[in-house]
Amino acid sequence: MIELEAIRLLDLEDPLNQFRNYFFHQDNEIYLDGNSLGKLPIKVISQIENTVKNEWGKQLIRSWNENWLNLPERLSNKYSKLLNTSPDEILFGESTTVRLYQILYALIQSGKYPNHLITDCLNFPTDHYVLQGLTKQFKNLAFTSVEYGQEIQADIDHLKKVIQKTPGIICLSLVTYKSAFLYPIMELNEFADQRGSIIVWDLSHAVGAVPIDFEKSKTKVALGCTYKYMNGGPGSPAFLYVKNTLLQSLDNPIQGWFGHQNPFDFTPEYTAAQDLKRFNNGTPSVLSMQAVETGVDLILKAGINTIRTKSVKQSEMLIEALKNELSPLEFSLQSPENKSERGSHIAIAHPHAWQICQALISGDDKSPKIIPDFRPPSIIRIGITPLYTCFEDLWWVVYQLKNIVESKSYLKFDKKKSQVT
Ligand SMILES: Cc1ncc(COP(=O)(O)O)c(C=O)c1O
């Protein structure tokens, strides 16, 4: 195993090492959740306090005009810089699940695409559920979930053959939640477009982790959460991206007052907003939206390319250590080996993964507590968030995985899984 001193030098040389100081940390604890919930940016504490104490407490209803109504637009502005698109093509609010439902419903109803929903076995369960639900609501809507016989990477040729044979509306996660497989977004967008199809990209595990350029990649529709690599906090609102040229043929299935052209005219008839705001529903959740801003500011300040460079370096180091130190102990890599096909977490499998995760989280007298996450049946996900993950964190996880298995200390932990992992 590489000496800890050598690893500490990598941290000293890291151009992002100061960014760690912008986040809240606890002593003796390493956070490698992969990545279900990003860490708390320290500035959010005073921001939320100000929103609660002053804006809500003192300014009350006046805060809508003073600060809250334009908050979603401020966020769109910042995200548009990150994703290279125009601010009016990005909308904040709701959860990823609700946004996915709304946009798929609108695309189906537009009649612009063949009546066929496609996803694959690597996609996140909520995406599957939403697609399956829509097939119950729309008659004559076919549904295909493409299988690859394994869950590490998509077989792009096979996926293309399905699209070629049965074109339609495709929903994929740009970085998959289990293995971190990263799809060739531009190649697939072009392929789908040439077959009269469209891809709706779920960017939940990609945004803030890998560079994404909507313009260059010819992306038409995308959405994603803001609580993972964007560090927006638990339940922070999702974003939706729709290319302007597509918008006019899409109607929001939920005709709420915030999607009205002039919500504060309070007219009884619904007239949809001309722009993407037509996909708004009701009152935005101000408290959680407020927290998103600091997260995106930090990503913009660090630069997504610098973040990606560090993420690749850290992932390669972890994979190397996995091969050398951990594979003799029944651990196996469940993420793509090729860095250009991988997002920013590493999945490793072990027959006793659940108990090993509990042992990692507990820590012991030799090691800090380490928080990864577990995905059934046997995957330990190790999230790399270059803004705050240091090289030393990864050294410790390898050290401790080895120690836990060699000493069999995982046997002390219950085999029964708890709810949030
Ligand atoms: C890829 C992906 N899509 C969708 C979701 C669900 O998002 P939400 O709970 O915000 O609807 C998740 C949650 O982790 C996810 O990982």
The ligand as an SDF file (V2000), in Angstrom:
LIG
                    3D

 16 16  0  0  0  0  0  0  0  0999 V2000
  -30.6040    9.0650  -10.9780 C   0  0  0  0  0  0  0  0  0  0  0  0
  -31.6850    9.4910  -10.0300 C   0  0  0  0  0  0  0  0  0  0  0  0
  -32.8490    9.9320  -10.5230 N   0  0  0  0  0  0  0  0  0  0  0  0
  -33.8540   10.3210   -9.7070 C   0  0  0  0  0  0  0  0  0  0  0  0
  -33.7230   10.2810   -8.3410 C   0  0  0  0  0  0  0  0  0  0  0  0
  -34.8910   10.6520   -7.4710 C   0  0  0  0  0  0  0  0  0  0  0  0
  -34.9050   11.9860   -7.2690 O   0  0  0  0  0  0  0  0  0  0  0  0
  -36.0430   12.6690   -6.3530 P   0  0  0  0  0  0  0  0  0  0  0  0
  -36.1320   11.8890   -5.1030 O   0  0  0  0  0  0  0  0  0  0  0  0
  -35.5010   14.0550   -6.1480 O   0  0  0  0  0  0  0  0  0  0  0  0
  -37.2970   12.6770   -7.1160 O   0  0  0  0  0  0  0  0  0  0  0  0
  -32.5200    9.8510   -7.7860 C   0  0  0  0  0  0  0  0  0  0  0  0
  -32.3470    9.8200   -6.3180 C   0  0  0  0  0  0  0  0  0  0  0  0
  -31.3570    9.4650   -5.7660 O   0  0  0  0  0  0  0  0  0  0  0  0
  -31.4820    9.4440   -8.6500 C   0  0  0  0  0  0  0  0  0  0  0  0
  -30.3140    8.9840   -8.1700 O   0  0  0  0  0  0  0  0  0  0  0  0
  1  2  1  0
  2  3  1  0
  2 15  2  0
  3  4  2  0
  4  5  1  0
  5  6  1  0
  5 12  2  0
  6  7  1  0
  7  8  1  0
  8  9  2  0
  8 10  1  0
  8 11  1  0
 12 13  1  0
 12 15  1  0
 13 14  2  0
 15 16  1  0
M  END
$$$$
